[in-house]
Amino acid sequence: MIALDELRSQTAAHCSFCDGFPVDGVSNETIEHFRPKCVGRFPQHAYTWRNLYYCCNACQTAKGEQWDDGLLAPDEAGYAFSHYFEFDFTTGAIRPAHGLDEAAAQRAEVTISLYGLDTAARRRCRLLEGRDWASMDEDTRNLDLRAYRNFLEP
């Protein structure tokens, strides 16, 4: 599928929402319709390029056909992961970044909730990835070949 190949390439085979990698190693590769394509919601956006994202099953299943106008799109103008989110490196939890205004904090919270980014399983995966990363020789580290790059970045 040409669209799937192009979307995968744009994200270096990482899920657009949780940053899981490689998606095809742990999940089916899916194309997320950011604005749900179900009848009556956003049919005009069903197959527009800006509405399609490379996604893992876990994120797509968690969100399903839910929608909130505050949901953060990972390619929207001015978006930076570190602006909206921060991690607790002792638990692997993700939360809205400190210092956000109320509207931005709400957008971060909605995104965490709808995509299921703070489940116990995801916390464990981030912690395991962090331990593995810490044990690697600095010369062999390559963020694009690791899951949860935002969690691993210094």
N, CA, C and O of each residue as an XYZ file, in Angstrom:
616
protein
N       0.842     -1.170      0.000
C       0.000      0.000      0.000
C       0.894      1.243      0.000
O       1.718      1.422      0.897
N       0.730      2.082     -0.993
C       1.589      3.247     -1.169
C       1.454      4.231     -0.017
O       2.467      4.732      0.471
N       0.250      4.523      0.433
C       0.049      5.479      1.527
C       0.727      4.989      2.799
O       1.393      5.768      3.481
N       0.569      3.719      3.125
C       1.195      3.170      4.325
C       2.711      3.281      4.239
O       3.358      3.664      5.214
N       3.280      2.953      3.098
C       4.731      3.058      2.922
C       5.215      4.489      3.123
O       6.230      4.714      3.781
N       4.506      5.440      2.568
C       4.901      6.854      2.690
C       4.767      7.342      4.127
O       5.654      8.032      4.630
N       3.674      6.994      4.791
C       3.488      7.394      6.182
C       4.558      6.766      7.076
O       5.095      7.438      7.957
N       4.868      5.502      6.863
C       5.916      4.815      7.624
C       7.250      5.534      7.444
O       7.987      5.742      8.408
N       7.548      5.904      6.227
C       8.799      6.595      5.922
C       8.883      7.946      6.643
O       9.944      8.324      7.139
N       7.781      8.655      6.696
C       7.768      9.978      7.327
C       8.048      9.922      8.825
O       8.543     10.892      9.398
N       7.739      8.808      9.457
C       7.935      8.691     10.906
C       9.106      7.795     11.268
O       9.303      7.477     12.440
N       9.883      7.386     10.279
C      10.984      6.442     10.506
C      10.467      5.168     11.170
O      11.138      4.584     12.021
N       9.262      4.742     10.772
C       8.608      3.517     11.241
C       8.218      3.549     12.715
O       8.050      2.497     13.330
N       8.073      4.739     13.287
C       7.596      4.926     14.657
C       6.121      5.320     14.613
O       5.688      6.023     13.700
N       5.361      4.868     15.593
C       3.972      5.295     15.703
C       3.933      6.813     15.867
O       4.702      7.376     16.646
N       3.056      7.459     15.146
C       2.951      8.919     15.188
C       2.529      9.455     16.549
O       2.736     10.635     16.833
N       1.945      8.616     17.393
C       1.381      9.096     18.651
C       2.164      8.629     19.878
O       2.498      9.450     20.731
N       2.460      7.354     19.987
C       3.188      6.862     21.164
C       4.691      6.749     20.914
O       5.468      6.627     21.861
N       5.102      6.787     19.660
C       6.488      6.647     19.232
C       6.996      5.215     19.364
O       8.205      4.984     19.363
N       6.077      4.250     19.479
C       6.471      2.847     19.500
C       7.228      2.481     18.231
O       6.960      3.022     17.158
N       8.176      1.558     18.363
C       9.025      1.149     17.236
C       9.534     -0.255     17.475
O       9.779     -0.625     18.623
N       9.699     -1.036     16.453
C       9.077     -0.865     15.143
C       7.628     -1.293     15.232
O       7.317     -2.321     15.832
N       6.759     -0.528     14.650
C       5.333     -0.825     14.739
C       5.050     -2.228     14.219
O       4.309     -2.983     14.848
N       5.632     -2.583     13.082
C       5.333     -3.899     12.516
C       5.952     -5.040     13.313
O       5.652     -6.204     13.050
N       6.801     -4.734     14.272
C       7.379     -5.769     15.117
C       6.514     -6.131     16.306
O       6.635     -7.229     16.847
N       5.638     -5.218     16.724
C       4.825     -5.452     17.914
C       3.332     -5.293     17.675
O       2.529     -5.510     18.583
N       2.959     -4.920     16.469
C       1.576     -4.571     16.193
C       1.330     -4.658     14.700
O       2.268     -4.753     13.908
N       0.070     -4.627     14.325
C      -0.234     -4.419     12.919
C       0.019     -2.954     12.602
O      -0.235     -2.080     13.431
N       0.512     -2.690     11.419
C       0.672     -1.319     10.978
C      -0.694     -0.810     10.553
O      -1.396     -1.481      9.795
N      -1.076      0.351     11.025
C      -2.370      0.899     10.667
C      -2.215      2.333     10.185
O      -1.197      2.985     10.418
N      -3.234      2.794      9.518
C      -3.326      4.195      9.148
C      -4.427      4.798     10.007
O      -5.597      4.429      9.901
N      -4.033      5.721     10.849
C      -4.972      6.394     11.741
C      -5.642      7.543     11.006
O      -4.975      8.389     10.410
N      -6.960      7.565     11.054
C      -7.734      8.704     10.569
C      -7.906      9.617     11.777
O      -8.760      9.372     12.629
N      -7.102     10.657     11.849
C      -7.084     11.555     13.004
C      -8.486     12.068     13.310
O      -8.967     11.944     14.436
N      -9.127     12.633     12.325
C     -10.544     12.967     12.445
C     -11.309     11.727     11.978
O     -11.168     11.300     10.832
N     -12.109     11.158     12.862
C     -12.771      9.888     12.523
C     -13.516      9.941     11.204
O     -14.157     10.934     10.863
N     -13.412      8.849     10.479
C     -14.062      8.782      9.168
C     -15.480      8.238      9.233
O     -16.148      8.121      8.206
N     -15.945      7.904     10.433
C     -17.288      7.331     10.542
C     -18.330      8.299      9.989
O     -18.140      9.515      9.981
N     -19.411      7.732      9.539
C     -20.481      8.502      8.915
C     -20.969      9.590      9.878
O     -21.198      9.335     11.061
N     -21.120     10.796      9.351
C     -21.660     11.891     10.132
C     -20.634     12.688     10.916
O     -20.979     13.730     11.474
N     -19.400     12.247     10.981
C     -18.401     12.977     11.758
C     -17.564     13.882     10.844
O     -17.770     15.095     10.808
N     -16.636     13.295     10.119
C     -15.737     14.061      9.260
C     -15.541     13.359      7.919
O     -14.402     13.134      7.509
N     -16.618     13.011      7.231
C     -16.451     12.268      5.984
C     -15.622     13.025      4.944
O     -14.968     12.399      4.109
N     -15.639     14.337      4.982
C     -14.869     15.118      4.027
C     -13.356     14.977      4.235
O     -12.573     15.280      3.335
N     -12.953     14.521      5.412
C     -11.531     14.345      5.720
C     -11.085     12.886      5.656
O      -9.919     12.587      5.915
N     -11.982     11.991      5.322
C     -11.697     10.554      5.405
C     -10.378     10.173      4.748
O      -9.608      9.398      5.316
N     -10.113     10.692      3.595
C      -8.894     10.277      2.893
C      -8.024     11.454      2.473
O      -7.279     11.363      1.498
N      -8.118     12.556      3.206
C      -7.205     13.658      2.933
C      -5.878     13.358      3.622
O      -5.843     12.844      4.740
N      -4.804     13.682      2.944
C      -3.468     13.319      3.420
C      -3.199     13.831      4.827
O      -2.634     13.101      5.641
N      -3.584     15.058      5.135
C      -3.298     15.648      6.452
C      -4.099     14.992      7.583
O      -3.894     15.314      8.753
N      -4.988     14.096      7.247
C      -5.774     13.397      8.259
C      -5.261     11.978      8.512
O      -5.804     11.265      9.356
N      -4.233     11.572      7.797
C      -3.733     10.201      7.884
C      -2.383     10.150      8.587
O      -1.495     10.955      8.306
N      -2.237      9.193      9.507
C      -0.999      9.041     10.283
C      -0.646      7.566     10.420
O      -1.525      6.711     10.525
N       0.641      7.286     10.417
C       1.149      5.944     10.687
C       0.940      5.680     12.167
O       1.275      6.521     13.001
N       0.388      4.520     12.499
C      -0.067      4.306     13.866
C       0.004      2.830     14.242
O      -0.128      1.953     13.388
N       0.214      2.569     15.527
C       0.175      1.193     16.028
C      -1.258      0.829     16.407
O      -2.110      1.703     16.565
N      -1.510     -0.460     16.548
C      -2.847     -0.934     16.951
C      -3.286     -0.364     18.295
O      -4.449     -0.001     18.470
N      -2.351     -0.286     19.244
C      -2.723      0.164     20.592
C      -3.272      1.583     20.567
O      -4.304      1.856     21.179
N      -2.599      2.486     19.870
C      -3.082      3.871     19.787
C      -4.390      3.948     19.018
O      -5.324      4.631     19.437
N      -4.458      3.250     17.898
C      -5.667      3.314     17.084
C      -6.864      2.706     17.820
O      -7.967      3.249     17.756
N      -6.660      1.603     18.506
C      -7.737      0.961     19.251
C      -8.188      1.829     20.415
O      -9.386      1.948     20.671
N      -7.239      2.436     21.122
C      -7.593      3.287     22.259
C      -8.462      4.463     21.818
O      -9.458      4.782     22.468
N      -8.087      5.099     20.727
C      -8.823      6.270     20.256
C     -10.115      5.875     19.555
O     -11.161      6.485     19.775
N     -10.038      4.859     18.719
C     -11.225      4.437     17.984
C     -11.838      5.595     17.220
O     -11.142      6.307     16.496
N     -13.126      5.781     17.377
C     -13.844      6.860     16.681
C     -14.054      8.086     17.575
O     -14.858      8.962     17.257
N     -13.322      8.143     18.700
C     -13.455      9.290     19.593
C     -12.858     10.535     18.947
O     -11.976     10.447     18.093
N     -13.349     11.683     19.365
C     -12.811     12.942     18.860
C     -12.976     14.027     19.904
O     -13.966     14.063     20.636
N     -11.996     14.907     19.962
C     -12.060     16.102     20.781
C     -11.327     17.191     20.004
O     -10.247     16.947     19.466
N     -11.893     18.367     19.942
C     -11.275     19.457     19.184
C      -9.894     19.843     19.714
O      -9.110     20.455     18.988
N      -9.587     19.501     20.951
C      -8.290     19.831     21.521
C      -7.195     18.822     21.218
O      -6.029     19.067     21.525
N      -7.545     17.708     20.628
C      -6.570     16.658     20.343
C      -5.383     17.210     19.562
O      -5.560     17.936     18.583
N      -4.177     16.868     19.995
C      -2.961     17.357     19.348
C      -2.579     16.478     18.166
O      -2.486     15.257     18.293
N      -2.360     17.104     17.025
C      -1.845     16.402     15.846
C      -0.329     16.548     15.854
O       0.179     17.658     16.015
N       0.404     15.451     15.683
C       1.866     15.518     15.787
C       2.552     16.329     14.697
O       3.757     16.567     14.778
N       1.817     16.755     13.689
C       2.448     17.566     12.649
C       1.829     18.959     12.544
O       2.044     19.659     11.554
N       1.065     19.366     13.556
C       0.477     20.699     13.474
C       1.556     21.764     13.664
O       2.573     21.528     14.316
N       1.319     22.923     13.091
C       2.281     24.018     13.165
C       2.599     24.340     14.620
O       1.696     24.484     15.444
N       3.872     24.450     14.926
C       4.308     24.798     16.270
C       4.327     23.660     17.267
O       4.688     23.862     18.427
N       3.941     22.451     16.834
C       3.916     21.318     17.760
C       5.339     20.856     18.078
O       6.158     20.665     17.179
N       5.612     20.685     19.339
C       6.849     20.049     19.800
C       6.463     19.168     20.976
O       5.847     19.639     21.932
N       6.819     17.898     20.912
C       6.458     16.947     21.955
C       6.848     17.485     23.335
O       6.047     17.454     24.269
N       8.075     17.975     23.452
C       8.584     18.422     24.751
C       7.866     19.669     25.278
O       7.949     19.976     26.467
N       7.178     20.372     24.414
C       6.401     21.532     24.877
C       5.152     21.076     25.630
O       4.770     21.686     26.629
N       4.527     20.025     25.162
C       3.252     19.580     25.724
C       3.354     18.466     26.765
O       2.485     18.345     27.628
N       4.403     17.657     26.692
C       4.469     16.462     27.533
C       5.788     16.369     28.281
O       6.815     16.888     27.844
N       5.730     15.687     29.429
C       6.947     15.345     30.164
C       6.758     13.962     30.771
O       5.640     13.464     30.899
N       7.866     13.365     31.137
C       7.846     12.012     31.692
C       8.295     12.010     33.130
O       9.073     12.862     33.561
N       7.799     11.047     33.861
C       8.339     10.719     35.170
C       9.275      9.551     34.907
O       8.819      8.445     34.619
N      10.563      9.781     35.000
C      11.538      8.763     34.641
C      11.659      7.652     35.673
O      12.339      6.655     35.429
N      11.010      7.808     36.819
C      11.030      6.730     37.806
C       9.873      5.756     37.609
O       9.952      4.601     38.029
N       8.797      6.222     36.969
C       7.625      5.361     36.770
C       7.303      5.103     35.300
O       6.566      4.170     34.983
N       7.849      5.922     34.404
C       7.529      5.816     32.984
C       6.263      6.546     32.607
O       5.848      6.504     31.448
N       5.636      7.218     33.561
C       4.381      7.929     33.296
C       4.617      9.130     32.390
O       5.695      9.724     32.386
N       3.595      9.471     31.630
C       3.606     10.673     30.807
C       2.501     11.585     31.324
O       1.434     11.123     31.728
N       2.773     12.880     31.304
C       1.786     13.850     31.783
C       1.968     15.170     31.036
O       2.982     15.373     30.367
N       0.989     16.063     31.148
C       1.179     17.381     30.545
C       2.390     18.071     31.178
O       2.628     17.940     32.379
N       3.141     18.793     30.378
C       4.337     19.481     30.865
C       3.966     20.569     31.869
O       2.919     21.205     31.754
N       4.835     20.770     32.848
C       4.636     21.862     33.805
C       4.735     23.189     33.071
O       5.467     23.320     32.090
N       3.989     24.170     33.561
C       4.084     25.505     33.007
C       3.194     25.786     31.814
O       3.200     26.900     31.288
N       2.423     24.792     31.373
C       1.501     25.027     30.263
C       0.330     25.880     30.728
O      -0.085     25.795     31.884
N      -0.198     26.696     29.833
C      -1.429     27.390     30.188
C      -2.548     26.358     30.225
O      -2.370     25.224     29.779
N      -3.683     26.746     30.749
C      -4.781     25.794     30.964
C      -5.228     25.114     29.672
O      -5.488     23.910     29.667
N      -5.322     25.868     28.579
C      -5.779     25.297     27.308
C      -4.782     24.268     26.780
O      -5.183     23.196     26.327
N      -3.500     24.581     26.834
C      -2.478     23.651     26.342
C      -2.410     22.405     27.220
O      -2.234     21.298     26.710
N      -2.547     22.573     28.532
C      -2.542     21.418     29.439
C      -3.733     20.507     29.150
O      -3.607     19.283     29.185
N      -4.878     21.103     28.865
C      -6.066     20.311     28.537
C      -5.851     19.542     27.243
O      -6.232     18.376     27.152
N      -5.245     20.175     26.236
C      -4.973     19.497     24.968
C      -4.041     18.300     25.201
O      -4.258     17.223     24.645
N      -3.017     18.494     26.017
C      -2.090     17.399     26.309
C      -2.813     16.263     27.025
O      -2.617     15.093     26.696
N      -3.645     16.604     27.997
C      -4.387     15.595     28.751
C      -5.340     14.817     27.848
O      -5.436     13.595     27.959
N      -6.037     15.506     26.965
C      -6.958     14.853     26.031
C      -6.187     13.889     25.128
O      -6.650     12.777     24.877
N      -5.035     14.300     24.647
C      -4.236     13.450     23.768
C      -3.743     12.215     24.509
O      -3.790     11.111     23.965
N      -3.272     12.382     25.738
C      -2.830     11.247     26.550
C      -3.999     10.283     26.761
O      -3.849      9.070     26.611
N      -5.146     10.825     27.105
C      -6.315     10.003     27.391
C      -6.835      9.264     26.155
O      -7.010      8.046     26.194
N      -7.083      9.984     25.068
C      -7.692      9.346     23.901
C      -6.781      8.313     23.249
O      -7.270      7.299     22.752
N      -5.483      8.544     23.239
C      -4.568      7.572     22.632
C      -4.030      6.556     23.642
O      -3.216      5.705     23.283
N      -4.471      6.634     24.889
C      -4.055      5.655     25.895
C      -2.554      5.673     26.140
O      -1.941      4.617     26.294
N      -1.958      6.853     26.177
C      -0.499      6.957     26.261
C       0.066      6.706     27.653
O       1.279      6.567     27.807
N      -0.789      6.644     28.666
C      -0.269      6.466     30.025
C      -0.777      5.198     30.690
O      -0.951      5.170     31.908
N      -1.015      4.159     29.923
C      -1.434      2.891     30.520
C      -0.264      2.243     31.253
O       0.894      2.589     31.018
N      -0.567      1.323     32.123
C       0.488      0.614     32.857
C       1.431     -0.101     31.890
O       2.643     -0.114     32.103
N       0.887     -0.690     30.842
C       1.728     -1.390     29.863
C       2.689     -0.423     29.171
O       3.857     -0.753     28.964
N       2.214      0.744     28.821
C       3.094      1.726     28.156
C       4.146      2.259     29.113
O       5.283      2.504     28.710
N       3.785      2.438     30.362
C       4.779      2.867     31.362
C       5.889      1.826     31.465
O       7.073      2.164     31.458
N       5.497      0.560     31.562
C       6.497     -0.524     31.656
C       7.404     -0.538     30.430
O       8.622     -0.664     30.557
N       6.820     -0.412     29.261
C       7.615     -0.431     28.021
C       8.614      0.712     27.990
O       9.762      0.519     27.591
N       8.192      1.904     28.407
C       9.128      3.035     28.426
C      10.264      2.781     29.409
O      11.423      3.065     29.105
N       9.941      2.249     30.582
C      10.980      1.976     31.564
C      11.966      0.918     31.068
O      13.176      1.061     31.243
N      11.448     -0.137     30.452
C      12.325     -1.172     29.895
C      13.221     -0.607     28.794
O      14.411     -0.916     28.736
N      12.656      0.208     27.938
C      13.439      0.831     26.873
C      14.509      1.747     27.465
O      15.639      1.789     26.977
N      14.148      2.480     28.518
C      15.112      3.363     29.182
C      16.256      2.599     29.812
O      17.406      3.030     29.730
N      15.965      1.476     30.437
C      17.030      0.651     31.035
C      17.960      0.094     29.961
O      19.181      0.085     30.118
N      17.364     -0.366     28.875
C      18.168     -0.892     27.771
C      19.058      0.209     27.195
O      20.244     -0.009     26.944
N      18.482      1.381     26.988
C      19.211      2.530     26.445
C      20.386      2.905     27.358
O      21.493      3.167     26.886
N      20.131      2.927     28.658
C      21.174      3.308     29.617
C      22.335      2.316     29.619
O      23.472      2.683     29.916
N      22.046      1.067     29.289
C      23.103      0.054     29.303
C      23.925      0.032     28.011
O      24.940     -0.661     27.933
N      23.492      0.783     27.008
C      24.180      0.785     25.719
C      25.410      1.704     25.741
O      25.437      2.720     26.435
N      26.393      1.325     24.984
C      27.558      2.172     24.781
C      27.108      3.398     23.983
O      26.377      3.259     23.002
N      27.533      4.587     24.388
C      27.109      5.816     23.705
C      27.400      5.797     22.214
O      26.657      6.402     21.441
N      28.441      5.132     21.797
C      28.808      5.099     20.379
C      27.843      4.266     19.541
O      27.807      4.413     18.320
N      27.067      3.404     20.172
C      26.150      2.549     19.414
C      24.692      3.011     19.511
O      23.805      2.396     18.919
N      24.448      4.081     20.247
C      23.089      4.577     20.413
C      22.593      5.260     19.138
O      23.302      6.067     18.537
N      21.374      4.926     18.737
C      20.735      5.557     17.596
C      19.250      5.688     17.928
O      18.512      4.703     17.913
N      18.822      6.910     18.227
C      17.434      7.133     18.639
C      16.416      6.649     17.611
O      15.347      6.167     17.986
N      16.726      6.768     16.339
C      15.756      6.355     15.324
C      15.536      4.849     15.290
O      14.587      4.373     14.667
N      16.398      4.103     15.950
C      16.236      2.650     16.008
C      15.692      2.191     17.357
O      15.733      1.004     17.680
N      15.187      3.132     18.136
C      14.648      2.823     19.463
C      13.215      3.327     19.580
O      12.841      4.325     18.963
N      12.430      2.632     20.369
C      11.078      3.105     20.689
C      11.181      4.230     21.718
O      12.160      4.320     22.458
N      10.175      5.074     21.755
C      10.037      6.114     22.776
C      11.218      7.087     22.786
O      11.809      7.362     23.830
N      11.545      7.598     21.595
C      12.682      8.523     21.459
C      12.552      9.720     22.381
O      13.554     10.171     22.937
N      11.352     10.249     22.561
C      11.189     11.403     23.428
C      11.483     11.075     24.888
O      11.925     11.940     25.645
N      11.244      9.854     25.276
C      11.553      9.409     26.632
C      13.060      9.245     26.819
O      13.580      9.484     27.908
N      13.758      8.841     25.763
C      15.186      8.554     25.856
C      16.058      9.782     25.673
O      17.186      9.815     26.165
N      15.561     10.790     24.977
C      16.373     11.971     24.706
C      16.788     12.639     26.005
O      16.007     12.705     26.954
N      18.023     13.135     26.046
C      18.500     13.817     27.257
C      17.781     15.145     27.484
O      18.064     15.842     28.458
